[in-house]
Amino acid sequence: MSTEERGTQLKVGLFLLAGLVVVGLMVVYFGRLGEGFAKYYNVRVEFTNASGLLRGSEVLLAGAKVGRVLSAPTILPDMKGIYVDVRILDEVQIPADSTFAIGSSGLLGDKFIEIKLDGNGTKEGYIQPGAVIQGADDSGGIASMTDGAGELIAELKTTVKNINNVVLKLDQTVLAKDELASISKTIKNLETATSQIADASGKAGKLVAEADKTLMSGKQAAEELNKTIASIHNLVDQIRSGKGVLGTLVSNRQLAENLEALVVNLRRHGILWYKDTVRQTAGDAQ
């Protein structure tokens, strides 16, 4: 193997070794292995009920992880609860009046011990290593939800019963066969009445249109009558004033006699053999 190949393999090996070291350090720092390099002090916390709390559960202070549960819940000698051994980071000083309670990360999530810094100031100083602390009762999870669910379930039962009564009344009254038949008949009658009203509206529209036409015809007839009456008045005025043919005939007696003689001669002799026999006869008579 040449020197160049050995140098390449050495570089690759060093690179892999560095990567493995970095991965190992990250596992130690971010995992539980890293906790073995920190310093802790132990305390004992007693609960009346620690259901769901397991060995290795986290201990949180205001949301920050400050320790871990060392042992599984153990029954107290007097059978009045359980206790767990907890280790806390050495640099974390917890006020003596703090409250240790069991919390849950969700409805069915893992349990953890939560340290609440809401003391009333009755105790001074800090919790010392090896101290025995009385923890608060479990205030989260399904157990606390089911404790107050009895009243809610009773109210729900009452509400469901009332709804069933209302539905039964509707079924016996409004939704009965006779009532449904009556409602259906009423709806049909409304449909029939609506169609009749629509037909009547259409006929009324036609009647109105015909009445409009009749009124227009009457108006035109009245206008024609007015024009005829006006013409008659004009004709009478002409006759009275002696204007026009009729006026001339009425006012001029001689012209009327000549016209009368002309008509008589035309009837007797015609146009070709026209003779004024009327005047001759009148002269002979005179």
Steps between C-alpha positions, in 0.01 A plus 500: 500500500643833403562789737235713330230235555596461866473875549151504346381213719642671808312820422174309449548314826567822693190661348280205603649498849427872540142448385445217746641709783266789416199268487596344832536840665158608371342180635663555838410870515140478378419153638478355847865398491588864542324514832760266648764773482292755697474526879167439674345484844215266592167572669197285577153611391186340645163492317161362588460388139772485236319306232689507171827624649790273393867460574695736277220759480622857475493766770415847363541838660299769318522286186877436522635152572688501831500131597358154460312238704744233623259232623158368421220603738533310830227455759555675831524283816178647641316422173391864465667572170812443299839661469757543223867589518588801287837643408538873433787680332743628760497857366120525525389641834127442555317723753376310803137609446483368142236245404572162340212375286448237233429639157424356159624602156161429347168323547673162483861621516786400727492617858770718656565683826443874474653739752283810546662814640176638643572463870331714761826602669442299818830310459833665448816364346542223245430129486797310636636166371320199651191704591154339504242706316122461503382514141165633383225275370484418132318791329525400138414224259197282461456431873437866580270531204288201602466625859268782396338319210214354709297821509562563132385149408185547711424828323560335164258222590235755598552692176475184290182403686344841428594471134341154484178640654488782245558258212228270637251788520584603145452143385164473674362837391662679208646189341187285540346352184181707525696821558736424214202428272340829606821691437538334159138587412552859608811528285311359200215748558754781511650381172153485339408846628831637375443357151145640493625840606759484222230409242273776626788745479561397139130540411486834677800610297323403178183682608699809580669483160162461323355785706794715394431415137127580545582831661738581214228412245243712687749784513559477125122484434448804721770685309338407164159612632648828614654548156163423330314740727761766429455443123121532533543822696731632230247401231213667686711812546576505124131458417406782734769728368432413136843356440567181310267310264220442750523856627480635148204277413314603812571872466470529119150400395558540127805277504300238682222517238748475215661197662163341548409566132833353389439181694146467360616559138780242541252243625262566212736533203841384611829671427507452118145620427490756777218756469388762741136395495444602859549869429296476177216339683525763769497778233198348322326475829565862573 
